[in-house]
Amino acid sequence: MFCFMKRKPTLCAAIAAFSIGMGATAGQALAACTAEYKAKRDNPLELFYDVAQVDGPCTRENAQAQLQAALAAQGLTLLKVLSVSEN
């Protein structure tokens, strides 16, 4: 990156911060893990199938732990993690 530091130092700092942030985001997107799962809600019974992004290791155990907590907050019960895959 090339900046004229004498003229616009704050602009150069903002561009540098934005560039670093975009690089981290792009790297995270490449290492993303998705989990395919089934869930339910009772009274009345509703069944759900969905795919969600999971942080951390791309394993069924990690996906199950994260999905159980996230789904419970929505009043859902995780039934099964069908698959996990790295993107």
Number of C-alpha atoms within 10 A of each C-alpha: 6 6 13 9 11 7 9 10 12 10 13 17 13 11 14 15 11 11 13 11 11 12 11 10 12 10 10 12 12 10 15 16 20 19 22 17 20 15 18 16 16 10 5 7 7 10 13 13 13 11 14 13 17 21 14 11 13 19 17 17 12 15 24 19 12 15 23 17 13 14 15 12 10 9 10 19 20 19 15 15 21 14 14 21 14 15 10
